[in-house]
């Protein structure tokens, strides 16, 4: 009764995989590394790009190579949108949708003679039923799922079709989970979801992410809260002021820009303009001391001209951001963008992405160097007796060369320099 879980994609998927691991361990299964060939393999898939679809299929086939007799259960977003395709991959025993993955133990009882497919209509899901987790073994930070689904329907994105409408966990559930994990020794907790800026608008009474953060700040006793990705039109000044003044909230915002050209934003079905975005970033820098700001950007969106890309480059170049996540456009069947004219050649999209990643490297180094000569609070992520690594409140990797500290512990590091993509220093 050994098992392994292979996970692709976002922090929400990573969180749900941990919940699956915890349920299987409680049922008597022993977790082993994927490469050792477990009796039961769960592949928690992603479908945000064609590349992740391919990686999902490869993981299913690799599981069978490691153990030809293993039972393979496939779940996640790719399973939600392409269940019949996955059913036909040799070796797949069960295909579960995103709503069904929380009941994975029930599907272990099904027979192995033919593939079982259980994928409900995710668009009809009305309530969030968050997975609850008691511990995050071998992880330095804990995740808490506050929300699922998305109502935005950006023209390039398949995720609303894979995750359904936005559904929020009740505030009491979130507070209870954060309290439990903080009491269990986790010094940093990450709030995850597909569209966390929409938190609470579907609840009765209506609430908001800002109100939830205020409650978490006042009653949970957690040392550090980190936020997942938040849309640019969901960051009012009152929210930014709370992040800037609440000592437990990490000064770190991850914001999807996607394009710095207004025509491309309109084709993407993104509901803001570049001057609005610029103003919001500058307010964040004003209201949150030393804020780290990361941006998501897509290159090669259908019809993106050289000038439209140049507008994106110039906007990002002018912004005081600290890093970029850059993705060449990936055509997703079933989305409006897949049928748009003037599809940009893949090599052009990749070349533009490479230029933005080079820009990102310079911005990250410039942001990080402002902390040289200062002391930073670091959550230890790993290391040995001679060296270690961790993460600062500002989402900067920090290496230190003194002592041995358990993963998840909080330490203070006096930063002395920047080397090979990380700050370096000594433990105070």
Residue pairs with C-beta under 8 A, 6 or more apart in sequence:
1 28
1 29
1 30
1 39
1 40
2 29
2 30
2 31
2 32
2 36
2 38
2 39
2 40
3 21
3 24
3 29
3 30
3 31
3 32
3 38
3 39
3 40
3 41
3 42
4 31
4 32
4 33
4 34
4 36
4 38
4 40
4 41
4 42
4 63
5 17
5 20
5 21
5 31
5 41
5 42
5 43
5 44
6 34
6 41
6 42
6 43
6 44
6 59
6 63
7 13
7 14
7 17
7 44
8 44
8 45
8 46
8 52
8 55
8 56
8 59
8 76
9 44
9 45
9 46
9 48
9 52
9 76
9 77
10 46
10 48
10 192
10 194
11 143
11 190
11 192
11 228
12 145
12 148
12 192
12 193
12 194
13 44
13 46
13 76
13 77
14 143
15 131
15 133
15 143
15 144
15 145
15 192
16 44
16 101
16 102
16 131
16 145
17 42
17 44
18 133
18 136
18 139
18 143
19 102
19 131
19 132
19 133
20 42
20 44
20 101
20 104
21 31
21 137
22 133
22 134
22 135
23 104
23 105
24 31
24 40
24 104
24 105
25 31
27 105
27 108
29 40
32 38
34 41
34 62
34 63
34 66
35 66
36 66
37 66
37 67
37 70
38 63
38 66
38 67
38 70
39 67
39 69
39 70
39 71
40 70
40 71
40 73
40 108
41 63
41 67
41 70
41 71
41 72
41 73
42 72
42 73
42 74
42 75
42 104
43 56
43 59
43 60
43 63
43 72
43 73
43 74
43 75
43 76
44 75
44 76
44 101
45 52
45 53
45 56
45 59
45 74
45 75
45 76
45 77
45 78
45 79
46 52
46 55
46 56
46 76
46 77
46 78
47 53
47 56
47 76
47 77
47 78
47 80
47 81
47 82
47 158
47 159
47 162
47 332
48 77
48 157
48 158
48 159
48 330
49 327
49 330
49 332
50 330
50 331
50 332
51 330
52 78
53 78
53 82
56 74
56 76
56 78
57 89
60 72
60 74
60 86
60 89
60 91
60 92
61 89
61 91
63 70
63 72
63 91
64 70
64 72
64 90
64 91
70 91
71 93
71 94
71 112
72 91
72 92
72 93
72 94
73 92
73 93
73 94
73 95
73 96
73 104
73 107
74 86
74 89
74 92
74 94
74 95
74 96
75 95
75 96
75 97
75 98
75 100
75 101
75 104
76 98
76 101
77 98
77 158
77 159
77 162
77 163
78 86
78 162
79 86
79 95
79 96
79 97
79 98
79 119
80 97
80 98
80 119
80 122
80 161
80 162
80 163
81 158
81 161
81 162
81 334
83 95
83 97
83 117
83 119
84 117
86 92
86 95
87 95
87 115
87 117
92 115
93 110
93 112
93 115
93 116
94 107
94 110
94 115
94 116
94 117
94 118
95 115
95 116
95 117
95 118
95 119
96 104
96 107
96 118
96 119
97 118
97 119
97 120
97 122
98 122
98 148
98 162
98 163
98 164
99 120
99 122
99 125
99 164
100 107
100 118
100 119
100 120
102 129
102 131
107 116
107 118
110 116
122 149
122 161
122 162
122 163
122 164
123 161
123 164
123 165
124 164
125 149
125 164
125 165
125 167
126 167
127 167
128 145
128 147
128 148
128 149
128 167
128 168
128 169
130 144
130 145
130 146
130 148
130 169
130 173
130 174
130 177
131 145
132 173
132 177
133 142
133 143
133 177
133 181
134 180
134 184
135 184
136 142
136 143
136 181
136 186
138 407
139 407
139 408
140 188
140 379
140 380
140 381
140 382
140 390
140 391
140 407
140 408
141 186
141 187
141 188
141 189
141 190
141 226
141 379
141 391
141 408
142 181
142 184
142 186
142 188
142 189
142 190
143 189
143 190
143 191
143 192
144 174
144 177
144 178
144 181
144 189
144 190
144 191
144 192
145 169
145 192
145 193
146 168
146 169
146 174
146 191
146 192
146 193
146 196
146 199
146 209
146 212
147 166
147 167
147 168
147 169
147 193
147 194
147 195
147 196
147 198
147 199
148 163
148 164
148 166
148 167
148 193
148 194
149 160
149 163
149 164
149 165
149 166
149 167
149 194
149 195
150 157
150 159
150 160
150 163
150 165
150 166
150 194
150 195
150 198
151 160
151 165
151 166
151 195
151 198
152 160
152 195
152 231
152 269
153 160
153 269
154 258
154 268
154 269
154 270
155 267
155 268
155 269
155 335
155 336
155 337
155 340
156 268
156 298
156 301
156 329
156 330
156 332
156 335
156 337
157 332
157 335
158 332
158 334
158 335
159 194
161 334
163 194
165 202
166 194
166 195
166 198
166 201
166 202
167 202
168 198
168 199
168 200
168 201
168 202
168 203
170 203
171 200
171 203
171 207
171 211
171 212
171 215
174 191
174 212
174 216
175 215
175 216
175 219
175 220
178 189
178 216
178 220
178 222
178 225
179 219
179 220
179 221
179 222
181 189
181 222
182 189
182 220
182 221
182 222
182 223
183 221
185 408
186 222
186 408
187 222
187 223
187 224
187 379
187 408
187 409
187 410
188 223
188 224
188 225
188 226
188 250
188 379
188 391
189 222
189 224
189 225
189 226
190 225
190 226
190 227
190 228
191 225
191 226
191 227
191 228
192 228
193 199
193 228
195 231
196 209
196 227
196 228
196 229
196 230
197 209
197 230
197 231
197 234
197 235
198 234
199 207
199 208
199 209
199 212
200 206
200 207
200 208
200 209
200 211
200 212
201 208
209 230
209 234
209 239
210 236
210 238
210 239
210 242
213 225
213 242
213 243
213 246
213 249
214 242
214 246
216 222
216 225
216 248
217 225
217 242
217 246
217 248
217 249
222 248
223 248
223 410
224 248
224 249
224 250
224 377
224 379
224 393
225 248
225 249
225 250
226 249
226 250
226 252
226 395
227 243
227 249
227 250
227 252
227 253
227 254
228 254
229 254
229 255
229 256
229 296
230 253
230 254
230 255
231 255
231 256
232 255
232 256
232 257
232 272
232 276
232 277
232 280
233 271
233 272
233 276
233 280
235 253
235 255
235 280
235 284
237 283
237 287
240 283
240 284
240 287
240 288
241 287
242 249
243 249
243 251
243 253
243 287
243 288
243 291
244 251
244 287
244 288
244 289
244 291
250 393
250 394
250 395
251 288
251 289
251 290
251 291
251 292
251 393
251 394
252 291
252 292
252 293
252 294
252 393
252 394
252 395
253 284
253 288
253 291
253 292
253 293
253 294
254 293
254 294
254 295
254 296
254 325
255 281
255 293
255 294
255 295
255 296
256 295
256 296
257 277
257 295
257 296
257 297
257 315
257 316
258 264
258 265
258 268
258 270
258 296
258 297
258 298
258 301
259 265
259 268
259 270
259 297
259 298
259 301
259 304
259 308
259 312
260 274
260 277
260 297
260 311
260 312
260 313
260 314
260 315
260 316
261 274
261 304
261 308
261 309
261 311
261 312
262 273
262 274
263 308
264 301
264 303
264 304
264 308
264 312
265 272
265 273
265 274
267 301
267 302
267 303
267 337
267 340
268 298
268 301
268 337
269 336
274 311
274 315
277 315
278 315
278 318
278 319
281 293
281 319
281 320
281 321
282 320
284 291
284 293
285 291
285 293
285 320
290 370
290 371
290 394
291 394
292 322
292 323
292 367
292 394
292 395
292 396
293 319
293 320
293 321
293 322
294 321
294 322
294 323
294 324
294 325
294 395
295 316
295 319
295 321
295 323
295 324
295 325
296 324
296 325
296 327
297 312
297 316
297 324
297 325
297 326
297 327
297 356
298 326
298 327
298 328
298 329
299 309
299 312
299 326
299 327
299 328
299 329
299 349
299 350
299 352
299 353
299 356
300 328
300 329
300 344
300 345
300 346
300 348
300 349
300 350
300 352
300 353
301 329
301 337
301 344
302 329
302 337
302 340
302 341
302 342
302 343
302 344
303 340
303 341
303 342
303 344
304 329
304 344
309 352
312 356
313 355
313 356
313 359
316 324
316 356
316 359
317 359
320 367
321 363
321 367
322 363
322 364
322 367
322 368
322 394
322 395
323 360
323 363
323 364
323 367
323 395
324 356
324 357
324 359
324 360
324 363
326 353
326 356
326 357
326 360
327 353
328 346
328 349
328 350
328 352
328 353
329 337
329 344
329 349
331 337
331 338
331 343
332 338
364 421
365 418
367 394
367 396
368 396
368 418
368 423
369 418
371 392
371 394
371 396
371 415
371 423
372 415
372 416
372 417
372 418
372 423
373 415
373 416
374 414
374 415
375 412
375 413
375 414
375 415
375 428
376 392
376 393
376 394
376 396
376 398
376 412
376 413
376 415
376 423
376 425
377 392
377 393
377 410
377 411
377 412
378 390
378 391
378 392
378 398
378 400
378 410
378 411
378 412
378 413
379 390
379 391
379 408
379 409
379 410
380 388
380 389
380 390
380 405
380 406
380 407
380 408
380 409
380 410
380 411
381 389
381 390
381 391
381 407
382 388
382 389
382 407
383 389
383 400
383 404
383 405
384 404
385 403
385 404
386 401
387 399
387 400
387 401
388 399
388 400
388 401
388 403
388 404
388 405
389 397
389 398
389 399
389 400
389 422
390 397
390 398
390 400
390 411
390 413
391 397
391 398
392 398
392 423
396 422
396 423
397 421
397 422
397 423
398 413
398 415
398 422
398 423
398 424
398 425
399 419
399 422
399 423
399 424
399 425
400 411
400 413
400 424
400 425
400 426
400 427
401 424
401 426
402 426
402 427
403 427
405 411
405 427
411 427
411 428
412 427
412 428
413 423
413 425
413 426
413 427
413 428
414 425
414 426
414 427
414 428
415 423
415 424
415 425
416 424
416 425
416 426
417 423
417 424
417 425
418 424
